[in-house]
Amino acid sequence: MARLLFDENLSESVAARIAPLVPDSEHVRRVLGVGVDDEHVWAYARSCGLTLVTLDEDFERLSVARGIPPKVVLLATHNARNAQLVALLVAKAPVIERFVADPESAVLILCTAD
């Protein structure tokens, strides 16, 4: 799977539990610190070739305004538990791979089924 950058709004435990599937992924808090603004996160993801995974719709707007890279995986699951987010990412791994490989796609929105 492509390298992912988990936004600060996602638990570091989500990134850790995905690590076996995506070993080169990173979490914003670990690489940029706490409270970093969206502009810095965007620039870091772009410069490192990472796909940003987030709950923050601001990154969808940035993608529309600026284009790719980076690509954005928007998790439209604001009340989901960490285990649900991990399950969603694991289940959608093939979809995420196809999205990252598609040179035209900028944003992938994933939702959990209730």
Buried (B, 14 or more C-beta within 10 A) or exposed (E): BBBBBBBBEBBBEBBBBBEEBBEEBBBBBEEBEEEBEBEEBBEBBBEBEBBBBBBBBBBBEBBEEEEBBBBBBBBEBEEBEBEBBBBBBBEBBEEBEEBBEEEEEBBBEBEBEE
